[in-house]
Every structure is written in C-alpha cells, then in structure tokens.
Amino acid sequence: MIASLLLSAMALIPAAQAEPWRVASAHDQRQSAPPGVEAGARAIRLGDSVPDEGKFRWLVAELIIPETIDNKAAAGLPVGMQISAGDGGEIWVNGRLKVRYDNDHPGLVVISERAVPGTTVQLAVQVYAKVQGGDKFDEAKWVLLDPKRVDDRLVLTANPSRLLGDVPNGIAGLSQGGGLADYEDATARRLREGGFKWFRMDNILTGVVKRADGGSLTYDWADFDRRVDFIIDKMKADPIFAVSYMPLPFDAVRNDDRQSAPKDYSLWEDLCYRAAKRCVDRNRRVPFWEVWNEVNSGWLKPGPDDRGDQPFKDIYKQALDGQDGEAETVRRFEAYCKLYQATARGVLRADPKAAIGGPALASGPFESKQFGHCVNGKGFARGLMIWCQKQRLPLDFVSWHEYFHPADVIRGQGDAFREYLAEFPDLKKTVRSLMITEWNEAWWADRPQDHEVGAAYCADCIVRAFIPGKIDRPCFFYVKQNDMNFRGDFSLLMANNVPKASYNVLKMFNGLSGRWIELSGGDGEVAGVAAWDQTQARLALVLVNFQYRHGIRRHVRIQVESLPEALNKGTWREWTVDATRSNIWNDPGQPQKAELTETSHGRITSATLELDKTLEPNSVTLVELIRGGRSSEND
C-alpha cells in the first residue's frame, strides 16, 4: 500500500523534479504504523526544515539500493542507512519499526544483510513533535556496515565459579527536586516494587521557617515530616536529604529563588539541628545529609559578610593547584564552607551517627578549561576536602550530578574524586560512598526520557560506570509526573503510576542479589552484568545494547558454564525492554503493556546453558535462571 501510494504521488510531478523523500500531513499524536503518503504530499530535501507546529510528521521514500556506497561495490555486503531528522523519531523499513532516535542519538537501520543493488526499499521516518530542538532533515545516508557487527554472534559467557563481590542492596535510587507529585500509598508501593532503597530530596528546609505577623520566627514541619514518613515508613528506604534551599526569613541577600546564604550561620546551624533532632525524636533517622545543591554553578548567593577573605582565597588557590580563583567564585566558596560547617555541627549535635557530605556538584569535579560542561568543579571538590581537613569536619560521602554524558565520562568523574581523596589520607578513610545524587538521560525535556532510548542510556551507565566504578548510590531524577502526556519529562512514572521504560530497566537491576559473577565478552555496543544468589538459587544476567550514535540490532550467544547444581532441570526466563515491549510510549492506550513483561522462557536441560538471542537497538534484557519453575508446551 505504501509503495503504491508513493508511486501515485510521484507520478503527479515531472521526473526531473522528483525527490525521493516526501513529507506527509501532520498528526496530533504518534501513529502506530506508516500511513502511506497522500497525493498532495510535498517533496523534502536534506537540509530542509521539518515543519514545526507541535505535530508528528512522516517522511517517506521508496529508495533503491545503489551499486556503490562510498566508492565501494555494495553487492553482497551488509548495507544500512543513517537517518536523523527533526527533534527525534522512529525509523520503519518495509513497514516494520526498526529503531527510535533523537538528534543527539541519530539512528541507523540495517537495510540488507546481503545487498542486491537495484532492490527497492520503503523507508518511513516518523518525526516527533519538537520538544528539545532540531528542526532539520539532517541525514539520510547509505553506509556499508561491518559484516562481523551485522552477522556474527557476540558471545557473552557467565562463569558462576568466578565470584567477584557482593551485589549491593539496590543498584539505583531516586532523586527529587522539591516535593513529590503525591505521597499516596499506591505510589510508595510502586516504588517498593521497583526495588528503590534510597531517595535523595532537595528543598527540604525551604518552607520550614516562616515569619509571624509580629516578626517572630515560626517553624512548620508538615511538609518535612511528610517527606520523611513517605520515604522511611511507606517506601522502606533511606532518605538522603540535601539541605537546601534557604528559608526567606534567613536571607542574607534578597533572592526569591531561595539561593541566598544565611544572614547568620548560627541560624542555619540551629535549623539543621532542629531538623535532625526532629527525625531522631520521631524515631525516623535520616542517615545522609548532603550540603546544598549545585553550588559550583552559582546556586548559592554569598552574603555581605562572605567577602572572599584571604584564608578562602588561599584554600581555593590550593584547590586549583596554584591558580587564583575569580573573586565572586571565592566569595561563593567561602559561603559554602561556612554553610557546610554549620550544617555538620547542627546535624551531628542532634545525631552523631549521621553522614555529612557534598558538594553536590553540577557535573564532574573539573574546570571548564578541562571540560566545557564543568564549571568550578575542581575548585569546589578539592576546596571542600581542604576545608574539611583544616577544620576537622566530617566528609562521609562525595556527591555530584550528571546527565547525558557517556558512561566513560561519568566513570572518569568518580576516578577524579578518588584521585583527589588520595591526597587527604584521613578523609579518604571516612568517605564511605561516591554518590551521583541527580542522574538521567538529559537535564532538559528530551524525547528519549519518554521511551527506550533513555532507558537504555541509564542501563549503559549502570553496567559501564556505576557498577565497575563503584559509584554506589546513583539517584535517578525524578519520580513522577501528574499526567499521561509525553513531553520528554524526566519522570519514571506517569499518572496512575504507569511505568515508563526507565522504571522497568531500573527494576531489573534493583532485583539483582547475591554475588557478582564474571561475565566475559561484550564490546562497545553490548555489555552486561551477572549475579548468582545461592540463597534464592537464582542466576541473573542483564544485557544492554546501546550506542550513543548509530546503534543497530546485535546477535548474541549467552553461555552459562558449569551451572550450579541447584539449577539442574530448572527454568530460564527472559524480560525485555525495547522499542515495542515493556514500553508505554509504544502503546499509550494500553497501560498494561507498559509493565515489565516476560518475553520468553524455557527449560534448563544440561549443565551448561546456551541461548541465542537478537538484542534490538536501545534494548535491555534480563535473563534469569531459577530452580524448578513451570513447564509449558512451548518449553
């Protein structure tokens, strides 16, 4: 049907003017299949703007596999097409959905594993309504593919006899700016089901302090208590409270964004004492207190008494290896040092066992001269360490935020924190944790956060950075939106606690337990982890197929050698998150299809398990082997 409509449309214009790509009329919502192109569809060329009126559009073409690609004969070789258009979208080949993409993660589809030049191929690209940016038809390029990447089975081998260490109780936690969308029991239950064991919140003290009509200060703990009770009582999780932002009555400088330093640091110390004591008195201790939020990027406004005095100039200069800091940055650093000291003193006076940390950097512990996306990171990270050493203040964990950047960048940030700590042996002994207290695919509204591309990004971070780099309390930002509208929102959950693909992926990882075991194989596109829980007689593997640009489906062979005796005659089961499975974006009218869904299962019939699978691009797959289990006609 698509081909006939295309030919009819192209027959209406002279051959000399014909363009292979045509743009169809707009739709208000994503379409579940290519509709074909009406006769009035207009031509669109590479470099043209994709009409942007908040709609969804189809770009459709009937293409012919060329004789040569990049001056090489294409016959018999695997060929593909790289495509990027607009703000993001999905690519269909001959009526089948192949991959989703956005303008930061352009798409690649395998057109033919053994090309026959002259063969006709129907391409349809559904371009999504604009959220982030990008309004051009940027790329539609024939490419030759590496035959090994297309044809060969990548072998991943799990070895239960090689135990590598304990699986932590939870792999990924949560983060929230401000309050939650709701504090209902159903939301807490859904988060427990996802296995989230810690929850970082900022803005916890912002609304506590109020000024009465007579000018005296009053304290309102209702919102604070509600957050504590939700996390501890309803979720059964650990709170990580970021003591931010400033109650307006405490402002040293007027700032309606509540980013001012306190006019009197003793007031702040007293507030932190009251908060921690309230938790202790209510038998709901908060184990982790993080000082402020993204101070390095300017989210703390120094007061008139934070002058950038010589002691702080010297510390900051030492932190930058002898380079002077800018005057306003040093003033902010001074305010942060005083804030950190007051927080530690206040919290620990009420709860001596509490852990204190920071500096909750926006991005990694580097300077913009090293990495353009980092601002004052090294100055505040090393500066805090120097300050803690000089003042004999605790530093129980270090923290930062990261979005979008590849796993190797994130792991490098953790390595840098450890390198800095090596210069301070006493502090190194006390730092129990490296925390990314905000983390997601993007820090802006971005389409991948609605579907599997964002979910696969998160999984890639876990297997390539967090687990091997021992970044042990990553906090996904954030929890829940109030509606069912797709707009690239950060959230894990939609209205009525309908899960997005990212929730399902984090649930996979949080369900791992026991001991890590060796998993060999993998490459720059496919990676994974494996765990064996002897108590539960459960061996689980999570495999990720994700590449930042131009990822494709991959054939893999999963081998588990020398299976534990407990799994003899057991069952293997598989769950998958990809473009069409366990993914609310693909089936918005059927919330039941949003749930993490079993996609295959079978019997274990020998001492070694071998499974051949095809991992779709931007996919995450859980395979578990368990004792006993069901039987089926299809096993």
C-alpha positions in Angstrom: 0.0 0.0 0.0 2.8 2.4 0.9 4.6 1.7 -2.3 1.5 2.2 -4.5 0.7 5.5 -2.8 4.2 6.7 -3.2 4.3 5.8 -6.9 1.0 7.5 -7.4 2.2 10.6 -5.6 5.5 10.8 -7.5 3.7 10.2 -10.8 1.9 13.6 -10.3 5.2 15.6 -10.7 7.7 15.6 -13.6 10.5 13.2 -13.2 13.1 15.9 -13.3 11.6 17.5 -10.2 11.0 14.3 -8.3 12.6 13.9 -4.9 12.8 10.5 -3.2 11.6 11.9 0.2 8.2 13.3 0.7 6.6 14.8 3.8 3.0 13.8 4.8 0.4 15.9 6.5 0.7 16.3 10.3 -0.9 14.3 13.1 -1.5 15.4 16.7 -0.2 12.1 18.1 2.3 9.4 17.3 1.0 6.9 14.7 1.4 3.2 15.3 2.2 2.4 11.7 3.2 4.3 8.5 0.0 5.5 6.8 1.4 5.9 3.3 1.6 9.3 1.6 -1.3 11.1 0.1 -1.1 12.5 -3.4 -0.6 16.1 -2.1 2.5 15.3 -0.1 5.3 17.7 -0.8 8.9 16.9 -1.5 11.5 17.5 1.2 15.3 17.6 0.7 18.2 17.1 3.0 18.8 20.3 4.9 15.2 21.4 4.6 13.2 22.3 7.7 10.8 19.8 9.1 7.5 21.7 9.6 7.3 22.5 13.3 3.9 23.2 14.7 4.0 20.8 17.6 2.8 17.9 15.3 4.0 14.5 14.2 5.1 14.0 10.6 6.0 11.2 8.3 8.9 11.4 5.9 8.5 8.6 3.4 10.6 7.4 0.5 11.0 4.5 -1.9 14.7 4.0 -2.3 16.8 1.7 -4.5 19.9 0.1 -3.0 22.8 1.7 -5.0 25.5 -0.1 -6.9 28.3 1.6 -4.9 28.5 3.2 -1.5 31.5 5.3 -0.5 33.1 4.3 -3.9 32.8 0.6 -3.0 30.7 -2.1 -4.6 27.7 -2.8 -2.4 26.7 -6.2 -3.8 26.7 -9.0 -1.2 27.6 -6.7 1.7 25.5 -5.5 4.6 24.2 -2.0 4.0 22.4 0.4 6.2 21.1 3.9 6.3 21.9 6.6 8.9 19.0 8.9 9.5 18.4 12.0 11.6 15.5 14.4 11.2 13.9 16.9 13.4 13.8 16.6 17.2 13.7 12.8 17.1 11.5 10.0 15.8 11.5 6.4 14.6 12.5 4.6 11.5 10.4 2.0 9.7 11.8 -0.3 7.0 9.3 -2.1 4.7 6.5 -1.5 7.2 8.4 -2.6 10.3 9.6 -0.4 13.2 13.4 -0.7 13.5 14.7 1.9 15.8 14.0 5.2 17.6 16.4 8.1 17.7 16.7 11.7 18.6 19.0 14.4 17.4 21.7 13.6 20.0 21.4 9.8 19.2 20.9 9.6 15.4 19.5 6.3 14.0 21.0 3.6 11.9 19.0 0.7 10.3 20.2 -2.4 8.6 18.6 -2.3 5.1 20.0 -5.6 3.8 22.4 -8.1 5.2 23.4 -9.1 1.7 22.8 -6.2 -0.6 21.3 -6.7 -4.0 21.8 -3.4 -5.9 18.6 -2.3 -7.6 16.3 -3.7 -4.8 13.5 -1.3 -3.8 13.2 -0.4 -0.1 10.4 1.5 1.5 11.6 3.9 4.3 9.3 5.8 6.6 10.5 8.1 9.3 8.0 9.4 11.9 9.4 12.7 13.1 8.2 13.6 16.6 6.8 16.9 17.7 9.5 19.3 18.8 10.5 19.2 22.5 14.2 19.9 22.8 15.5 21.3 19.5 16.3 20.3 16.0 14.1 21.1 13.1 16.0 20.0 10.0 16.1 16.9 7.8 19.8 16.4 8.7 20.8 13.0 7.3 19.7 10.1 5.1 22.9 8.4 4.2 23.7 5.0 2.7 26.5 3.2 4.6 28.4 -0.1 4.4 28.3 -2.0 7.7 31.0 -4.2 9.3 29.9 -7.7 8.5 31.1 -9.0 11.9 28.9 -6.5 13.6 25.9 -7.5 11.5 26.3 -11.2 11.1 28.4 -12.6 13.9 27.1 -13.7 17.2 28.8 -11.9 20.1 29.4 -14.5 22.8 28.9 -13.5 26.4 29.9 -16.1 28.9 28.9 -16.1 32.6 31.0 -18.1 35.0 29.3 -18.9 38.3 32.6 -20.2 39.7 34.2 -16.8 39.5 32.7 -14.7 42.3 33.6 -11.0 42.2 31.9 -9.4 45.3 28.6 -8.8 46.9 25.7 -7.3 44.9 24.6 -4.2 46.8 21.1 -3.9 48.2 19.8 -1.8 45.4 21.6 -0.6 42.3 19.7 2.6 41.6 17.8 5.0 43.8 15.7 8.1 43.3 16.1 11.9 43.4 13.6 14.7 43.5 13.8 18.4 43.4 11.1 19.9 45.6 8.2 17.8 46.7 6.6 14.7 45.1 3.6 14.8 42.8 1.8 12.9 45.5 2.6 10.9 48.7 0.0 8.2 48.2 0.3 4.6 49.3 0.0 3.4 45.8 3.0 5.5 44.6 5.1 4.2 47.5 4.0 0.6 46.7 5.1 1.0 43.1 8.5 2.4 44.2 8.9 -0.5 46.6 8.2 -2.9 43.7 10.9 -1.1 41.7 13.4 -2.0 44.5 14.4 1.6 45.3 16.3 1.6 48.5 17.3 5.3 48.8 15.7 8.6 47.9 17.5 11.9 47.7 15.5 15.1 48.1 16.4 18.7 48.0 14.4 21.8 49.0 13.7 20.0 52.3 14.1 23.1 54.6 12.9 25.8 52.2 9.4 26.1 53.7 10.1 25.2 57.3 10.8 28.6 58.7 8.2 31.3 58.5 7.9 34.8 60.0 4.8 35.5 62.0 2.9 38.8 61.8 4.7 40.1 64.9 8.1 39.4 63.3 9.0 36.3 65.3 10.1 33.1 63.6 7.8 30.0 63.5 8.6 26.5 62.3 6.2 24.5 60.1 7.4 20.8 59.8 4.4 19.4 58.0 6.0 19.1 54.5 9.3 18.0 56.0 7.6 15.2 58.1 5.5 14.1 55.1 8.7 13.5 53.1 10.4 11.7 55.9 7.4 9.5 56.5 6.9 8.7 52.8 10.5 7.5 52.3 11.0 5.7 55.6 7.6 4.4 56.5 5.9 3.9 53.2 8.9 3.1 50.9 11.1 1.4 53.5 14.0 3.3 52.0 16.8 5.6 53.3 16.5 9.3 52.9 19.4 11.4 51.5 18.4 14.9 52.4 20.0 17.8 50.6 19.8 20.8 53.0 18.7 23.4 50.5 17.4 25.9 49.9 17.3 29.0 52.2 14.1 29.9 54.0 13.3 33.5 53.0 13.4 34.9 56.6 17.1 33.8 56.8 18.2 35.5 53.5 21.5 37.5 53.6 20.5 39.0 50.3 17.1 39.1 48.8 16.6 36.1 46.5 13.2 34.8 45.6 14.8 31.6 44.2 15.9 30.9 47.8 19.6 30.6 46.9 20.8 33.2 49.4 23.4 32.3 52.0 22.1 32.8 55.5 22.4 36.2 57.2 23.6 34.4 60.3 25.2 31.0 60.0 24.2 30.2 63.6 20.5 30.4 62.5 21.3 27.8 59.8 23.1 25.6 62.3 20.1 25.7 64.6 17.7 24.9 61.8 19.8 21.8 60.8 19.9 20.8 64.5 16.2 21.1 64.8 15.6 19.1 61.6 17.9 16.2 62.6 16.6 16.2 66.2 13.1 16.0 65.0 13.9 12.9 62.9 15.6 11.3 65.9 12.8 12.2 68.3 10.2 10.7 65.9 12.3 7.6 65.5 12.9 8.3 61.8 16.6 9.0 61.5 17.9 10.4 58.2 21.2 8.7 57.6 22.6 11.0 54.9 22.7 14.9 54.9 24.0 16.4 51.7 25.1 20.1 51.9 23.3 22.3 49.4 22.8 21.8 45.6 25.0 22.6 42.6 26.8 25.3 44.5 29.6 25.4 41.8 27.2 26.6 39.1 26.1 29.6 41.1 23.1 28.3 43.1 24.3 29.9 46.3 24.4 33.7 46.6 27.0 34.9 49.1 26.0 37.5 51.7 27.8 40.8 52.6 29.9 39.0 55.2 31.1 36.4 52.7 33.9 38.7 51.3 36.3 36.1 49.9 38.8 36.7 52.6 42.4 35.6 52.3 42.1 32.2 54.0 39.5 31.2 51.5 41.5 32.7 48.6 44.4 30.5 49.7 42.3 27.4 50.0 40.7 27.9 46.6 44.1 28.6 45.1 45.5 25.4 46.6 42.5 23.5 45.2 43.3 24.8 41.7 47.0 23.9 42.0 48.2 27.4 42.4 45.8 29.3 40.2 43.8 32.1 41.6 40.0 31.8 41.6 37.7 34.6 40.4 36.7 36.9 43.2 33.0 36.1 43.0 33.6 32.4 42.9 35.8 32.6 46.0 33.0 34.5 47.8 30.6 31.8 46.9 33.2 29.2 48.0 33.5 31.0 51.4 29.8 30.9 51.8 29.7 27.2 51.0 32.5 26.4 53.5 30.6 28.2 56.3 27.3 26.6 55.3 29.0 23.1 55.3 30.5 23.7 58.7 27.2 25.0 60.2 25.3 22.0 58.7 27.7 19.5 60.1 27.7 21.0 63.5 23.9 21.3 63.7 23.1 17.8 62.4 25.8 16.0 64.4 24.8 17.7 67.6 21.4 16.0 67.2 22.5 12.8 65.5 26.2 11.9 66.0 25.9 8.9 63.7 24.6 10.9 60.7 26.7 11.1 57.5 27.6 14.5 56.1 28.7 15.1 52.5 28.8 17.2 49.4 29.4 19.3 47.3 26.5 18.1 45.1 28.3 19.5 42.0 26.6 20.3 38.8 28.6 17.9 36.6 32.0 16.5 37.4 34.9 17.7 39.6 36.7 19.5 36.8 37.1 23.1 35.5 35.6 24.4 32.3 39.1 24.7 30.8 39.4 20.9 31.1 35.8 20.0 30.1 33.4 22.6 28.7 30.4 21.2 30.6 32.1 21.5 34.0 32.2 24.8 35.9 34.3 25.3 39.1 34.0 21.6 39.8 37.7 21.0 40.8 37.8 24.2 42.9 34.7 23.2 45.0 35.5 19.5 45.2 39.2 19.8 46.3 38.4 23.0 48.1 35.8 21.2 50.3 38.4 18.5 51.1 41.0 21.1 52.1 38.4 22.9 54.3 37.2 19.7 56.0 40.8 18.7 56.7 41.7 22.1 58.1 38.6 22.4 60.3 38.4 18.7 61.2 35.0 18.4 59.7 33.5 15.1 58.5 33.3 14.2 54.9 31.4 10.9 54.8 30.5 10.9 51.1 31.2 13.0 48.0 28.4 13.8 45.5 27.8 15.2 42.1 25.2 15.3 39.3 25.5 14.1 35.8 23.2 13.8 32.8 23.6 12.9 29.1 27.3 12.3 29.1 28.7 8.8 28.2 29.4 6.2 30.8 33.2 6.5 30.4 32.9 10.3 31.2 30.9 9.5 34.4 33.3 6.8 35.5 36.2 9.2 34.9 34.5 11.7 37.3 34.4 9.1 40.0 38.0 8.3 39.4 38.9 12.0 39.7 37.2 12.2 43.1 39.2 9.2 44.3 42.4 10.8 43.0 41.7 14.0 44.9 40.9 12.0 48.1 44.2 10.2 47.8 45.9 13.5 48.7 44.0 13.5 52.0 44.5 10.1 53.6 42.4 10.9 56.7 39.4 11.9 54.7 39.9 9.0 52.3 39.3 6.7 55.2 36.0 8.3 56.1 34.4 8.7 52.7 32.0 5.7 52.5 30.3 6.5 49.3 30.5 8.1 45.9 27.0 9.4 45.0 25.5 10.8 41.9 22.6 12.4 43.5 20.9 13.5 40.3 21.2 11.5 37.1 19.1 10.9 33.9 19.5 10.9 30.1 19.2 14.7 29.9 18.8 17.8 32.2 16.3 19.2 29.8 12.9 17.9 28.5 14.0 15.3 25.9 12.1 12.7 24.0 14.3 9.7 25.0 13.1 10.1 28.5 9.7 9.0 27.3 10.9 5.7 25.8 13.5 3.1 25.5 16.4 5.2 24.3 16.6 7.0 27.7 16.1 3.7 29.5 19.0 2.1 27.6 21.2 5.1 28.3 20.6 4.6 32.0 21.3 0.9 31.8 24.6 1.6 29.9 25.6 4.0 32.7 25.0 1.3 35.3 26.9 -1.5 33.6 29.8 0.6 32.3 30.2 3.2 35.1 28.3 2.7 38.3 29.0 -1.0 39.0 32.6 -1.2 37.8 33.4 2.3 39.1 31.9 1.6 42.5 29.6 4.7 42.3 27.3 3.2 44.8 24.2 5.4 45.3 23.2 6.8 41.9 19.9 8.7 42.2 17.5 8.8 39.2 15.9 12.2 38.7 12.9 12.3 39.1 9.9 10.2 40.2 6.5 11.1 38.8 4.6 13.4 36.6 0.9 14.1 37.1 -0.5 13.2 33.7 -0.2 10.9 30.7 1.3 13.5 28.3 4.5 12.6 26.5 6.8 15.7 26.5 10.2 14.3 27.3 9.5 14.6 31.0 12.2 13.3 33.4 9.8 11.1 35.3 9.9 7.3 35.9 6.1 7.2 36.5 3.2 8.8 34.7 -0.3 9.4 36.1 -1.8 6.4 37.9 1.8 5.1 38.5 2.0 3.8 34.9 5.7 3.0 34.4 8.0 4.3 31.7 10.6 2.2 30.1 13.3 3.5 32.5 11.3 2.3 35.6 11.3 -1.2 34.1 15.0 -1.1 33.5 15.9 0.1 37.0 13.6 -2.6 38.4 15.6 -5.2 36.6 18.9 -4.0 38.1 17.4 -3.5 41.6 16.2 -7.1 41.6 19.8 -8.4 41.4 21.1 -10.0 44.5 23.8 -12.3 45.9 27.3 -12.2 44.4 28.6 -10.7 41.2 30.0 -13.3 38.8 32.3 -13.0 35.9 30.7 -12.1 32.6 33.1 -12.0 29.7 32.6 -10.8 26.2 30.8 -7.7 25.1 32.1 -4.7 23.1 31.4 -1.0 22.8 27.8 -1.7 22.0 26.7 -4.7 24.0 27.6 -5.0 27.7 26.1 -6.6 30.8 26.4 -7.9 34.4 25.6 -11.2 36.0 24.9 -12.3 39.6 24.4 -15.5 41.4 22.2 -15.7 44.6 22.9 -19.0 46.2 20.1 -18.5 48.8 17.4 -18.0 46.2 19.1 -20.3 43.7 18.8 -17.6 41.1 21.4 -16.7 38.4 20.5 -13.4 36.6 22.1 -11.6 33.7 21.2 -8.1 32.5 22.4 -7.3 28.9 22.3 -3.8 27.3 22.5 -3.0 23.7 23.2 0.8 23.5 25.4 3.0 21.4 25.3 6.8 21.5 25.2 7.1 17.8 24.1 4.7 15.1 23.4 1.6 17.2 21.9 -1.5 15.5 20.4 -4.8 16.5 23.0 -7.4 17.5 23.0 -11.2 17.5 24.4 -12.6 20.8 25.0 -16.0 22.3 24.6 -16.3 26.0 26.6 -19.0 27.6 26.5 -20.0 31.3 29.2 -22.6 32.1 29.2 -25.1 34.9 25.7 -24.3 36.2 25.3 -24.7 40.0 23.7 -28.0 41.0 20.6 -26.1 42.3 19.7 -25.1 38.8 19.7 -28.7 37.4 16.4 -29.1 35.5 15.4 -25.6 36.3 13.9 -22.8 34.2 15.2 -19.8 32.4 13.1 -16.7 31.8 13.5 -13.5 29.8 12.2 -10.0 30.1 12.9 -7.3 27.6 12.6 -3.5 27.3 12.9 -2.2 23.8 11.0 -0.3 21.2 7.9 -2.4 21.3 8.0 -4.3 24.7 7.6 -3.1 28.2 7.3 0.4 26.9 4.3 2.8 27.4 5.4 5.1 24.6 4.7 2.3 22.1 1.2 1.5 23.5 -0.1 4.6 25.3 -3.6 3.4 25.1 -2.8 0.1 26.8 -1.2 0.7 30.2 -0.9 -3.0 30.8 1.7 -3.2 28.1 3.8 -0.7 30.0 4.6 -3.3 32.6 7.8 -5.3 32.6 6.7 -8.3 30.5 8.2 -11.8 30.2 9.1 -12.4 26.6 10.5 -15.9 26.6 11.2 -18.9 28.8 12.4 -22.5 28.6 13.9 -25.5 30.4 17.5 -25.9 31.6 18.4 -29.4 30.2 22.1 -29.7 30.8 25.0 -28.5 32.9 25.7 -25.6 30.5 23.1 -23.2 29.2 23.4 -21.7 25.7 20.9 -19.2 24.4 20.9 -17.4 21.0 19.2 -14.0 21.1 18.9 -10.9 19.0 19.2 -7.7 21.0 17.3 -4.9 19.4 19.0 -1.4 19.4 18.4 0.6 22.7 17.3 -2.6 24.5 17.8 -4.1 27.9 17.2 -7.8 28.6 17.0 -9.7 31.8 17.6 -13.4 31.7 17.2 -15.3 35.0 17.8 -19.0 35.7 15.9 -20.4 38.7 15.4 -23.7 40.5 12.4 -25.7 39.3 9.8 -23.5 37.7 6.9 -24.0 35.4 6.7 -26.4 32.4 5.0 -25.5 29.2 4.1 -27.0 25.8 6.5 -24.4 24.4 9.4 -25.2 26.6 
